[in-house]
Each structure stands twice: as structure tokens, then as C-alpha cells.
């Protein structure tokens, strides 16, 4: 432990990061009571190259916009120190890992909203300090769902003081980390629009971005069950693949056993036949009427041919089950069918059910009725 001699002493208990430009320590103050007495010390050499950083941190510490976590600022020997409150909690990278996260969508949206509200406050600071604070590794969530920003300033020299784009790049990473399953699913175009606008830094404010994010949240909640199933299947793809291979292997083994058993049984049945005498005619029990089989097979072929379907057309307003779909920018009837049914052959059914042409331009925000695949099949079979 290294004591720092000052009016209020700090005792270092761990080193988080060390370099020639900055050292970062975890320490406690006064008596050793670690329950709510931990601090993160950013130690920076007091030299000409770092005068700009010194002025920036001193300005923050002296201003009314000082974060409540910023507890102390002092010079000791050849270094200056910025001291922030510190709490050891799971970072969002680990807590919302795609394979480990069990949090429901609503819960993750609430956490994301709290984080963005705190980012809005932090964004009032000089941009290099705000960029450091909003790095993924510095954002934690404790067991009570409280959001904690640990001000680890190791990259402060790498960030310009007035570069607002960095904040939105970090917001993009925060959204993708917490809503990763939804971002990778691809069916929520509004969510991808938010991510794209964050990367391109086209938002004028964080509240404006939160409004768009709320729209994406509503779309995810109202998305079809088929999109939800595809999302779950995609997240469990490795497990499904392993199970499928096991089932396929077992099926092949069972098939081979059945084939061998059938061949053996066939040989035995040929030797055991039952003859019935009626008058001068003798009927073998294994004999079947081949003409009857031929007629049956022909009837089955005729039934199958009559049930073959071409393009399915539905009357507008037909009373069958359907889902409402909110048209997005760039959607066509074909692209919606590809996404919803995973098959473009339903374009005729969808267009006639809605009373539009297949190639008609769709208005973003309008509602398109998508008839249920099972309902179409039942209607066609009548």
C-alpha cells in the first residue's frame, strides 16, 4: 500500500492501469472502511505536455457542472490527481453479454434509458473527459439497477476536447451492447436507423436520439411472433445445430437397423404362406389384387393434381386471421413477404388481400395486413 501524504490521505490498494502518461489506482480515504469508501485516482505527471489536461480537470472541479462523483483534485510532488468515487460493479459488457444475459427486453430498455440520461449530463463536460467516462468499460450496473460511471481517464490524451462525434460513437456501442440480440436480428429497421445516425453524428441532441429509440422500442414490442421466433432460433443456433446433427445420426442408425430387419423378415414371410381353398380355386394369403392397387394409386394421383396450387388470390376484407405490419422506408410487397413468410410466393395473396397491386409503392408508417400462412392454406383447401 502506498500512502499519499496530503491533508486527507488516500491509501492505494490496487492498480488498474499504468503507463508513462497516466497511472490509475483504486484507494480508500482515512480509515479502512471499503463499503462506501473507494476512490479512483487518476495520476498524471505535472509537465508542460499535460498543462491542457490539468486546466481542463481543474476547470471541471471548480465549476457548477462538476459531476457529483468528482471528489478531489490536488497536486502532490511531480504529479496531479483527479479523484472520483468508485464502486466495484459488473460492467455492461459482461452483464449484457449475448450468451449470458437473461434480462427481458423491457428491463434492458429501462437500463439503457437511465444510462442515456446520465450521458446527457456528462455531455456538458469537456468532450475528452466525457468521452473517457462514456467508454463501455467505465459503465457499470449494480444489483439494484443503479447506473455507475467510473471516471477512468486513461485515454484522455487520445480524445480531442471539442469532438462531439466521439460521444455518439460511444452511445452507438452502448445501444448495441445492451440490445445486441435485437440489433443482430435485423427485423427492426428503426433500431438500425438509430445506430446508423449515431455513427454518422447527425443527431442535434441526445433527447432527439432518445425519441427515435422509443419508436424502435415500440416496433420491437409490436413485432410479429414470427420475428420473435426467428430471433430466438438465431440466438440458439449453435445448440440447435448440435441437436440436429445428433438427431440426424440417430435417424441414419435407426434407418439402417430397420432396413436390415425388413430384409430378414421378408425372407421369412416368403416361406410362410397361407392357402385357402374355395371350390376349385386356391387363394394365397399374400396375394393382393394388383388392379385394385392400380386404381387406388391413380385416384391418389388425380387428387394430388387437383390440389396443386398456383398463385393464391384473396378477396379484400376476407375474414381470415392476419397480422398488422407497419410499413418501413424502402419496403415493398416482395421484401415484406420475404421477411415475414421467408417466401416471396405470397405476394399475390398479400396484395389482393389489401386491395393493392404487387408493384405498388408503399407509404412508410401505413399498415399492411399480412394474412396468416395457416389461414391461407385452409382457405385454399376449401
N, C-alpha and C positions, 0 to 999 in steps of 0.2 A: 504494500500500500504506500502511495506517495502523498504526503501531506502538502497542501498548497498554503503557504503562510500568508494569511490575509486576515482582515478584520473578522470575517466569518469564514472559517476554514472549511474546505472541502476535502474529503478523503477519497482518492480514486480506488475503485475496487475491480475495474475491468477496462480493457482497451478494446474499442470497437473498430478503430481504423488508424493506421499510421502512414504518413508519407512526409516528404520534405516540406510540403506546403501546408499540411494541416494534420493534427492529431486529434482523435475523438475518444473521449473517455466517459465511462459511467462512474458516478461518485455519489456519496451521501454527504450531508451537511450536519455538522455538530455531532450529536450522539448517534450511535449506530442503530437507527430505527428505520428499517428498509420498507415498511409497509406503505408509507406515502412520503418518502424522503429520498427519492432517487432523482438524479440530475444528469443531463448530458452536457459535457463540456467540450466545446469546440476550441481547441488551442491553435492559434495562428501566429507565426513569427511576426514581430513588430519591426518590419523593414520597409524600405521605400516601395517595393513592388506591391505591398499589401495595404498601403495607406488608403486606397479607394475602398477596400473591403472594411477597414477599420471605421472610416467615416460613415459608410452605409449602416453598419451594425450599431454604431453609436447613435446615429440619427433615429433608427427604429426604437432603440432602447429609451430615448428621450422624448419620443413623440406620443401623442394621444392614441395613435393607431397601433401601439405596441401590443403584440399578442399576449394574452394572459400567461402563456407558457414561458415567456421570456423573463427570467427571474433575476439575472445578474449580468453585469458587463464590467470587466476590470482589466488592468494591465499588471503583470507580475513578471519581474526580471525582463527577459527579452521577448516575451510573448504577450498577446492579449487574448482574453477569454470571453466567449459568449456562452451563457449558461441558461439552459432551458429545462423545464420539468420533464421527467422521463418516466414512462410506465411500460413495463415489460408485458406485452400482449401479443396475440397472434397477428401477423401481418396479413393483409388481404390477399396476397399472392398465395399463401398457404391455406388460409381459411376458406377461400373460394376456389381452390384447385378443382378442376373439372371432374376428376375421378373421386375426390374426397367430399366435395360439397353436398350436403343433404338439405340445404336451405331451400324453401319454396320460393317461387318467382316473386310473389308479393313481398316476402320478407327481404329478399335481396334488393328489390326496388326501393324499399324504405331506407335501407342502409346506404344505398347509392345516393338517395336524395339528401340524407344527412351529410354525407361526405361533400357533395357539391355545394351545400350551403356553407360549410366551413371553408371550402376552396374560394368561394365568393369573398369571404372576409380576408383570407390570406392574400388574395389577388390585389389588395390595396397596398401591400408591401412592395418594396423594390423587386423587380422581376427575377433577379438572380436568386434572392432569398426565397421568394415564393416558389420558384421552380425547384429548388432543393427540397422544400417542405412537401411538395406535391409528388415527389418521386414515389413509385409504388412501395419500395422497401420502407418508407417512412410513415406509411399509413397503416394503423392497427385498429382492431375492433375488440374490445374486451368482452367478458362473459355477459355483461349487462347491455350489450349492443351500443356502448358509448364509443364514439369515434376519437381516436388519439393520433395527433400528428407529432412525431418525434423529429425535432429540427436537427437532423444530421446534415451538416453543411459541407461534406467532403467534396462536392462538385461545384462549389460556389465560384471558383476561378474559371470554370468552363462555360458559365452562363452569362450572356450579356445583361446589363442592368435594365434595359428597356425593351426586351424581346418578349412581347405578349404571346407570340405563337407557341412558345415552349409550354405555357400553361395549358393550352388547348390540346397539345400533343399528349401531355400527361393525363388530361381528362379523357382523351380517347383511350389510353391504356387502362385507366380506372374502369371505364364503362365495359371495355372488352373483358377485363379480368372478372368483374362481378357478374356480368350477363353473358359469359362466354358460350354457354350452351345455345342461347337464343341467337347470338351473333353468328355462330357457326352453322346454325340450322338453315339460314338463308331465306325463309319464307316471309320474314318481317322486313319489308323494304324500307319502311320508315326508320327503323333502327339503324340500318346500314347508311341511310341518308345522314343521320346524326353523326355517325362515326366519320363519314367522308367529309362533312362540313367542319368537324373538329380538326381533322388533319390539314385541311386547306385554310384554316383560320379565317372563316368567313362570318363567324358569329360576332355581333357587336357587344354582346354581354352574356354572362353565364345564365341569368334568368331567361333570356331568349332561347338558349340551348335547352334549358330545363323544360320549357313549354313543348318543344319538339319531342323531347324524350318522353313526356307524358303521353303524347299521341302514340308513340311507339309502344308504350306500356299498354294502352287500351287495345291496340291491334293484337298484341300478343295474348291478352286475356280473352279476346273475342275470336281468336283464330280457330279454324276448324279442328275437329277431333283428329282428322287425318294428318294435319300438320303436326299436332302434338304427338301422335303415334310415330310419325317419321322421325321426330326429334328424339324420342325415347329409344327407338331402334338404332339410330345413329350413335347415341351415347353408349349403347350396349353392344355395339358391333363386334368387338373382339370376343366377347362371351358367346354371342350368337354364332360366330364363325367356328369357335371351338366345339360348341354343342352340335352344330350342323355336321361337322366332319365326323364326330363320334357316331351320330345317328346314321350317316351315310355308310360308314364302315360296318356298323351293326347290321344295316339292311342288306348289304352285299353278302355278309356271312350267312344271315338267315336265308337269303335267296338261294345261295349255293347248297345249303343243307336241304332246303325244300326240293330243289331240282334233283339232287341225288336220291332223296326219299321217293319222289314221284316216279323216277325211272325204275327203282327197285319194286315199287308197288305195282307198276304197270305190268312188269314181267309176271308177277304172281297172279294178277287178275286174268291174264290170258289163259292161264291153266285151269282157273276155276270158273266154269260157266254153268248156267242152269238152263236146261232144256224143258220146254212144256209142250206136250203132245195134244193137239186138238184135231180130232178126226185123222186125216192123212197128212196134216201139216205139222211141222215141228218148228217152234219159235225159240230162238236163243235169247236168254235174258239180257245179254249185252247188246242185242240188235236194236237199232233205233231207226225210225222212219226218216230216211235222208230227204225225201220230198218235203216232209213237214218242216225239217230244218231249213231247207232252201227257201220255203215260203216265209218262214219267220225272219230269216236274215234279210229277205227282200223287203218285208214290211218295215223292219228297223231302218233300212237304208232310206226308204221313202219318207219315214217320219223325220229322220235327221235332215234330209234335204229340205223338207218344208219348214224346218225351224231355223235354217241358216238365215242370218240377218245381214242386210246391207246397212245403209245409213239409217239411223233411228231418228225419226222426227216426232216431236211432241207438240201438242196444242198449247198455245199461250194460255196460262191460267189453269192448266190441268191440275187436278187435285192429287198430287203425289208429294212425298217428302222431299224437302230441299234445304240447302244451307244458304244464308246470305253471305255474299263476298263483297268487301269494299274495294272498288277498282283503284289501283295504284297507277302512278305515272308510268306510261310506256307499256301498260298491259294490253294484250289482245285476247280475243276469244281462244285462239290456239294456245297462247302461252299460259293462260289461266287453266285450260284443260290439262295441259302438260304438267302443271304444278299440282293441281287438285286431284285429278284422276290418275296422273302418271301415264296418260294415254291421250293422244290428240283425236282419236276416233269419235270422241263425244262432242266435237264441235257443232255438229248438226243438231244434236239433242239440246245442247245449251242455247244455241242461237234461236231455234224455233220455240223453245220454252219461254224465252224472254222477248220474242217477237222482234228480233233484230237479224241483220244479215251476218254471215260468218266474218266478213272483212270490215264490218262497221267499226269506226273509230269510237273508242270508249272514253267517257269523261271521268277523270280521276275524282274519287270521292263518291261516285254513284254506286248504287247497289246492284249486283248481278246475282240472280237466283241460280244456284247450282243444284240440279236435281240429284237425288241420292242414287248412287250406282245400282244398289239393290232394287230401288223403286223402278228404275229404267228397265231392268231385267224382267221384273214382274209384269210391268205394263206391256213390254214387247211379247212376253209369253202368252198373253191373253188372246 
